[in-house]
Amino acid sequence: MGIWSKKSIEDLKSCHEEKNSQLTRTLTTFDLILIGIGCVIGAGIFSITGIAAAENAGPAIVISFILASVGCAFAGLCYSELAAMIPISGSAYTYAYVSMGELVAWLIGWSLILEYAIGASTVAISWSAYAISFLQDFGIILPAEIAASPWQHNPITNTANHTGLFNLPAVLIIVVISLILIRGIRHSASINAVIVLIKVSVVLVFIGIGIFYINPENYVPFIPENTGTFGSFGWSGILRASGVIFFAYIGFDAISTTALETKDPNKSLPRGILGSLTICTILFIAFSFVLTGLANYKDLDVAAPVAVAIANTPFPWLQQIIKLGILAGLTSVMLVLLLGQSRIFFVMACDGMLPKVFSRLHPSFHTPWICNLILMIAVAVIAAFTPLSIVGHMTSIGTLMAFTLVCMGVMILRYRHPEYPRPFKVPLFPFVPIMGILTCTGMMAFLGLSNWIRLISWLLVGLCIYFGYSRHQTKHFN
Ligand code: ALA
């Protein structure tokens, strides 16, 4: 009993039974793949890829994408085994509760805030930059004071003068999305499907047109020589870039947070996770290859690298359409991240880890609306006042930690409960989870000391809350 007390899968099911019956099971495998793509293709590919190519890897960013995708595939397989075996909302948090006990579950739940809530803030900041650029194309110039946080470059002049007070567009988009989520999951899934269609079309158009205008000279040298600084080009740069662009892959695991609303979770969850991961990996590799072929990597160090690349084709008018598609793409990412976060809080509140108010459902919409409102305020405040790079790296390192623990969870549960039915089993066990642990921790290592310090500080705050509050409130399981 206590901090190492674990839940059995039956405990979990009975704990959530009452709430389960109030959420509607409407989502299919296809919906889940759309939710996955909706969350994955976003600021990572549209903004961070160009910056990572310009600062770390050059055209070899393609190799970074392949390396990161290998880590994601290992973790994705592990997620699938657990998601099918424990088809209950809560993602890695739930799996850790079953395999490693209450304290580790709390720490995972706490680091998932970095992935979902802080990730949503990151994307909102990127959305704001593209929205400002789009409006600017039509002569609408926002006052600099409300266009960025005080520590960010001026997105209107693209200069380093810090004239911003707060980021109003980022706040507005978070408010709109939170209100949509309060209205209900089915409604949100339909909106998500339309947006996913738009953004996948944008990616395909970019690849399909761009491939004919690649300048092969841009690929020379394919791996620029290391500048003498670790992580700045050469092989260390490629590895650093794989940690940086890992952000682009974040989100496929959000599928597992919708288990309570999925019709046939045992089959749909692994199919949804692996399906969306495969599609996104292919698109990312093709996209980054075309991006670095259209423009020299040195010119891609901007918030909107896609626009720079398109300018090198005979179709500059594509810029507006592409920016609009990117705005839609980023919107759906925020939608899924905020949905996932509210469902994780919902389950944690059900377990007593968080105050009950987080699991209170709206009488007619049947959504955790108070939780959505609290999240809306927190995420909007962070997006209003924080620079993009800090929240982006925090998101990556926190998610990688959660992924590592999911891979460990698979190994522990195979050992502790070999008898439990597993509708989907990780192939080549234990090779896959071990490789998942190694690749994810490797990417974390390359993210550098300052991000480790931030992660450890975040976890220490989490431990204080756990020992000061949650530990005394949790339901204990035998
Ligand atoms: N993968 C998501 C993005 O790139 C978080 O925006």
Residues whose N, C-alpha, C, O or C-beta is under 5 A from the ligand:
A	BS01	LIG	C39 V40 I41 G42 A43 G44 I45 V123 F247 A248 Y249 I250 G251 V333
